[in-house]
Amino acid sequence: MSIGLLITLAIVAVVLIYVMVVYNGLVNLKHGVAKAWSNIDVLLKQRHDELPKLVEVCKQYMGFEKDTLERVTAARSAVFAARERSDVAQVGAAEGVLRAGLGNLFALAESYPELKADQQFKQLRDRISQLENAIADRRELYNDTVNLNNVRIEQFPDLIVARLFAFGTRPLLEFSAEETKDLDLRQLFN
């Protein structure tokens, strides 16, 4: 065997090992993103199951606040539909509307002392608040994982392996501006 052939084989072996390491890292990131989304999906399902109970309890006390209850119900349906399609962007938009609706609902509940005192309402409000906090935490983890995935796929020389094996970027879970704007309490009570 000639020295040139040995050098060529060594270079090919190093390149193959490098490609395998990069490929395995990208696979790991891809599955990390899927796992992070799955964690959010579980929490969204749990909250999805709690919201009809909350709306029913509120209906008993808030008969004339039908518009708020209908908005929460419609937003819940939009989140569910987007989640079923695995449309991360639409989940984010629908989540913003739902969170704004829940904020309105909880703010309106303040003007109903009987509702605020209702034990079932308190439990549901606390449970939904816990789920909201958990969703926010999981959203942060998901977005961090997606960011790692997307950066790695765009970095040279990893992008060569990513394109070779069709690894793609993933969308961040971003909520609409509705979630981040301040709640106008005066508008709710007029």
N, C-alpha and C positions, 0 to 999 in steps of 0.2 A: 504494500500500500504506500502510495506516495504521500508526502507531507501535505501537499496541496489538497488532496482528497480528505485527509484527516481534518484539516482546517475548515474545509467546506462543510463536512459533517458536523463539526463542533458548532459552527455558526448556525446551521439549520436546527440543531438541537436546542441551542439557546433561544432562537426565535420561536420555535414551537413551545418551549417551556414558558416563555414570556406571554405568548398568545393564550396558553392555557390558564395562566395566572390571571391575566386581565379578564378573560372570558368568565372564569369562576367568580371573580370579584363583581362583575356586572350582573351575573345571575343572582348573586347574593343580594345586591342592591335591588334588583327587580322584585325579588321575593319579599324583601323588607318593605317596599312600597305596598305590595299587595297585602301584607300582614297589617301594616299601619292602617290601610283603608278598611280592612276587615274589622279592626277594632272600632273604628268610627261607625261602621255599618251596624255593628251589634248595638251600640249606644243609640243610634238613630232609630233602630227597630224598637228598642225598649221605650224610648220617648214617644214614638209613634203609637205604641200601645197605651200609654198613660194619658195622652191628650184627649181622647174621647171621654174618658172618665172625668177629667177636669171640666170639659165643656158641659157635660151633663150636670155636674154639681152646680156649676155657675148658672145654668139655665133655670134652675129652681129659684134662684135669687135675682137674676139679672134678665128678666124677660124682655125688657125694652132695650137692652144692649145687644140686640140680635146681630147688628152689623159687625160688631167686634168679634162675636162668637163665630159668625160665618167666615170672617177673614182668617181667623185662626184655623178653622176647619179646611178652608180652601188652601191655605199655605201648607198645612199638614199633608194634604193630598199631593201638592206639587213636589214637596220633598220626597214623598214616597215614590212618585212616578220617576223622578230624576234618579233616585237611588236604585230603583229597579233596572234602569237603563245604564247604570254605572256612569252617568254623566256628571263628572265631578264639578264642572263649571255650573251646571244647572242646579246641582245640590247646593252649591255655595249661594247662588242667587235666591233660591227658594228658602234657604235657611235664614238669610237676612230678613226676608219678609215675615217668616214664622217668628223669629226672635222679636221683631218689632211688634207683631201682633200679641205675643205673650206679654211683652212689656206693657202694652196698652191694657191687656186683660188684667194683669196684676195691679196696675195703677187704678183701674176702674173698680176693682174689688175693694180698694181702700174706702170707697164711699158706701159700701154695703156691710155694716157691722155684723149682721147675721151671717153673711158669707165668710167674712174674715174669722168669725168664731167657730165656723163649722169644722169639725175635726177632720173629716174626709178632705175638705178643701186644703186645710193646712198640710196634711200628709202628702197630697198630690202636688201642691206647690213646692214643698220641700224636696220631694222625689224628683220633680222636673228640674228644679234648681241644681240638685246634685248631678243629674244627667247633663245639664247644660255645662257645668264646670268640667265634667269628665270629657265631654265632646270638645271643649276648648283645649284641654290638655292633649287629647289625642290628635286634634287638628294640628297643633304645634309639632307634635312628633311626626305626623304624616308629612307636613310641609318640609320639615328638616330632612326627612328621608328622601322625599322627592327632589329636594335641592341637591343633596349628595349625588343622587342618581343622575340628574340632569347635568351637573358640573362634570362629573366623571365621563359622561358620554361625549361631552364637548371638548375635553382636554386631549391634546395630542400627546402621545401616540395612541391613547385608548380609543379615540374616536374612530380609528381605522378598524379596530376589532369590533367596536360597536356597530359600525356600518356594515361590516362584513357579515355579522350575525344578526342584523336588523333589530338591534336594541334601540328603543325610542325614548324620547323624553316623555315625562308625565306632567299633567297639569297640577298646579297648586290648588288647594282648597281655599278659595277666597270667598268671604261673605260680602254681600252687597253693602253699599253705603248706608242702607236703612239700619243695619246693625250698629254702626258706629256713630250715628247722629244722636244728638240729645233728644230725649223725650219731652215734648211740649205738654206739660200737665194741664195748663190752662185750656188748651184746645180740647182735651179729653172731657173736661167738665162743663163745657159750654154747650 
